[in-house]
């Protein structure tokens, strides 16, 4: 067999890269909905490589074959476009990464790139770990990072246990993130990154992102934002100057609940006092081809494809769920058994005005229904039941349509009590700092009609008046899959 030589593949790669750049330039002229539907997948690619398939195929393969040794050598040296091995990359992964990079940069000239991971927690680890390596010039210095205390329970555990307790990396908690002076006092020469959730889960904490970005960049420190609840349909931190966005793609982006996935989306040439030039130039590509290649937390082809299909309807879904959440929040705020409702859309919320400066439904001004910019505040809210924690549990146990589960962003409404679930591993003092009392119920509003969600809440809250719930679930529902399985197990054991 005649060897074509590595130069042959390098020249082919240049032509492919040029075509891809031209295609991306055209896609970037599109509206948000068009980007979400098409992503980086083109008709040309469909015809030339995928049998004309309109929808991106799922590449259920562990590895890529090469034409000859020259192509393999060039590919494994990362000199030409390749996916090589699905632990590192895969075409299905690229399709998901491409659309998320486009959406997070929408409405700006910011250059973005993305790395899809196996979960939101893997995304957080991927985003923060490269900044936490010891300084070879000052190996004894205790490095630190600064983050709002109001973060998801899994994030809290990763920061407090995996980073601080096990590795000795100090987490400096911002208790009142709305106070920019508190951020400033905690940052020093050993701070590696600044981190926050907007809005936070479950407490709906918010802070002035632009001020935090300006402060951090004055110290040459990157800003990492978890934008899982908002998604790029409501907030795009990279376009405001943030360096990295992490998404638990499992949640709002992937409404069906069929798969677990995460993503790191970064701006090119990010700010950082540590790290190689390659890492700063393209953080996501660096993480994909080096640390994540070695550590293996990247996404599977099936989960990437499942997420991709849900993302196509992101803007319209977020709009519907946001409007329904506002209706539900107003209902709860007037209920005699509700002590407090935490929803940024309510004018009574102390952070309402600040959130209104940042959270906008993308392209509302181009929507025939609206024709003007509109605030939307997402699908997540929480409410505090008056009285003891047991009363909150009574209400929670009385839901008949709203699912009791540790999940959010679903097409179906889901609720949990964070103090006994998502944040149960934190001690009581840390939950107080995060403003997560035991009587707080987190509610993620789905796409059901809001009248039906309110009806379920009404019946559940009525138990506090001594009214019986019309729906009661037996321990194992007759005829259900679970009971059938249990019967089979019982028969086997007899």
Secondary structure, DSSP 8 states (H G I E B T S, - for coil): -----HHHHHHHHHHHHHHHHHHHHHHTTS-HHHHHHHTT--HHHHHHHSTT-SS------SB---SSHHHHHHHHTTSS----BTTT--HHHHHHHHHHHHHHTTTS---EEEEEESSHHHHHHHHHHTT-S--TTSTTS--EEEEES---HHHHHIIIIIIIIHH--EEEEES-TT-HHHHHHH--TTEEEEEEESS-TTT-----HHHHHHHHHHTT-EEEEE-TTT-TTT--GGGGT-SEEEE-TTTTTSTT-----EEEEEESS---SSS-HHHHH-HHHHHHHTHHHHH--B--HHHHHHHHHHHTTHHHHHHHHHHHHHHHHHHHHT-TTEEEEE-TTSTTSTTHHHHHHH-B-TTGGG-TTT-S--B---SEEEEEESS-HHHHHHHHHT-SSSEESS--S-SS-EEE-GGGTTTTTS-HHHHHHTT--TTEEEEE--SS-HHHHHHHHHHHHGGGGT---S----SS-TTSHHHHHHHHHHHHH-
